[in-house]
Amino acid sequence: RNLTWCAQRKETNLGSSDHMERRAEFVGILSDDELQNPDFYNWNKVKVRYCDGASFSGNVEEEFQEDGTPFFFRGQRIWEAVMSELLSKGLSRAKEAFLTGCSAGGLSTYIHCDDFRALVPKASTDLRKKFTHCSSDMEPGQCIFPREVAKGIHTPMFILNPAYDVWQVEHVLSPEGSDPEHLWQNCRLDITKCDSKQLETLQGFRKELLDALSEFKKKKDWGMFINSCYIHCQSMNSLTWHSPSAPRINNK
C-alpha cells in the first residue's frame, strides 16, 4: 500500500476515530448472549478499535506527508497506551485472558500475543528487533506476515481460518488489477459461479494454506480449526458463527 491509499482510508472508520461508530456491538464469539455464547458470554471484553493500518505495529518517529496531509505510523504506541489503561483498570489482576481478533486484528494478535502474555510491550522502530524470527536476508516487509510471525511466538494460540477466505481470494489470489479481462469477477463474488479451472486454482490456494499451517501442528499447546466456508471474520459474525448451518465440532 501507499500514502494515497492511506489518505483514502483515513476518511473511513478503519482509518480515523472521527468516522467510527459510537457504540460497538459484541457478536459472534464475543456475544453477551448466554444461549449463543455459553463459554464467553460473561467475560469482561474490550474492543480495541483499529485505525493505524498496520495491526498496531508501527513505531516510526518520522511524520509523512501526502498532499499536505500528515500521516503517523505509530500503532505500537496505541497498543501500549491501551494496555497501560487496561492494566490500571484491572487487567493486571486477571487470572485468564484472551487476545483475539479477525482480519487485521488477527494479524495483530499474532504480533502482540507474547507481549500481551508478559504484559510488558516493548516498542521498537526496527522490524527485526520487534519480530525476532526475521533473518537478515529477509525483506523487512515479509516479517509481518502471519506465517513468519508465528515462528517466533511462544504463547499458546488457536488459529481459526477458512480455507477459502473471501478477502484473500478477492485481494490476493485474484485482485482486480491482475484480471483486466474480468474473468474472475463472477467467481470472486460467488464461488458457485467459478469454472473448473478457477475451482482448481481455489483448491490449490487451500492446499498452500494447509501446507503453511502444517509446520505449526507440532507446536505445544497450539490448536487450529480450518473449515471450508467462503467467509471472512467468521467468528465475529453472529450469522456465520451461530447459524444452524455454521460448522461445528462436537455440536459446539
SULZIQUI-V575546 format. One record per pair of residues at least 24 apart in sequence whose ideal C-beta (glycine too) atoms are under 8 Angstrom apart, sorted by sequence separation. I is the first residue (numbers start at 1). J is the second residue. D is the distance in Angstrom with one decimal. If there is no record, write none. Layout:
[[I:J:D] [I:J:D]]
//
This chain:
[[225:249:6.9] [24:49:7.3] [52:78:6.0] [51:78:7.8] [92:119:7.0] [164:191:6.9] [174:201:7.9] [91:119:7.6] [173:201:7.1] [20:49:5.7] [79:108:7.9] [173:202:7.6] [48:78:7.9] [20:51:7.6] [48:79:7.7] [17:49:6.7] [83:115:8.0] [87:119:6.5] [173:205:5.4] [79:112:6.2] [83:116:7.5] [111:144:7.3] [169:202:7.2] [17:51:6.0] [48:82:5.4] [16:51:6.0] [14:50:6.2] [15:51:5.8] [46:82:7.9] [79:115:7.9] [83:119:7.0] [110:146:5.1] [169:205:7.2] [14:51:6.7] [107:144:7.2] [117:154:7.8] [168:205:7.7] [15:53:6.8] [83:121:5.8] [111:149:5.9] [114:152:7.9] [117:155:4.6] [164:202:6.1] [14:53:7.9] [107:146:5.9] [110:149:4.4] [114:153:6.0] [116:155:7.4] [191:230:5.3] [46:86:6.2] [106:146:7.5] [110:150:6.0] [113:153:6.0] [114:154:5.6] [80:121:4.9] [114:155:5.2] [164:205:7.3] [79:121:6.1] [107:149:7.5] [113:155:4.4] [164:206:6.4] [80:123:6.3] [110:153:6.6] [163:206:4.2] [9:53:6.4] [113:157:6.4] [76:121:7.4] [44:90:7.7] [77:123:6.8] [163:209:5.8] [6:53:6.1] [76:123:4.9] [110:157:7.7] [163:210:7.1] [76:124:7.7] [109:157:7.8] [161:209:7.3] [55:104:5.1] [55:105:7.3] [57:108:7.5] [1:53:7.4] [55:107:4.4] [56:108:5.1] [55:108:3.8] [50:104:5.8] [57:111:5.4] [76:130:7.8] [159:213:6.9] [43:98:7.9] [50:105:6.2] [56:111:7.2] [106:161:7.9] [55:111:5.8] [56:112:6.7] [48:105:7.9] [159:216:7.5] [40:98:8.0] [50:108:7.7] [7:66:5.2] [10:69:7.4] [6:66:7.0] [7:67:6.9] [3:64:6.2] [10:71:7.8] [169:230:7.7] [3:65:8.0] [4:66:6.5] [7:69:5.9] [157:219:8.0] [3:66:3.8] [159:222:7.5] [161:224:7.5] [163:226:5.5] [7:71:7.9] [59:123:4.8] [61:125:6.9] [103:167:6.7] [156:220:7.6] [158:222:7.2] [159:223:7.4] [160:224:7.2] [162:226:7.3] [163:227:6.9] [164:228:6.4] [166:230:5.9] [6:71:5.7] [59:124:6.2] [60:125:5.9] [147:212:5.1] [156:221:3.6] [157:222:5.4] [158:223:4.6] [159:224:4.0] [160:225:5.1] [161:226:5.7] [162:227:5.7] [163:228:5.3] [164:229:7.1] [166:231:6.0] [167:232:4.5] [59:125:5.1] [150:216:5.9] [156:222:6.1] [157:223:7.9] [158:224:6.6] [159:225:7.5] [160:226:8.0] [162:228:7.0] [164:230:4.7] [165:231:7.5] [166:232:4.4] [158:225:7.4] [159:226:7.5] [162:229:4.6] [165:232:5.7] [3:71:6.2] [162:230:6.9] [162:231:5.3] [162:232:7.6] [29:100:7.5] [59:130:7.8] [162:234:6.1] [57:130:6.9] [160:234:7.0] [160:235:5.7] [57:144:6.5] [55:144:7.4] [54:144:7.5] [103:232:6.5] [102:232:7.6] [103:233:5.4] [102:233:3.7] [102:234:7.6] [102:235:6.5] [102:236:4.9] [100:235:8.0] [36:238:7.0] [37:242:7.8] [28:234:7.8] [29:235:4.3] [30:236:6.9] [36:242:4.9] [28:235:5.0] [29:236:6.9] [31:238:6.6] [28:236:4.5] [27:236:6.6] [28:237:5.2] [27:237:6.5] [28:238:5.6] [27:238:4.5] [31:242:7.5] [28:240:7.6] [29:241:6.1] [28:241:4.1] [27:241:7.9] [28:242:7.2]]
//
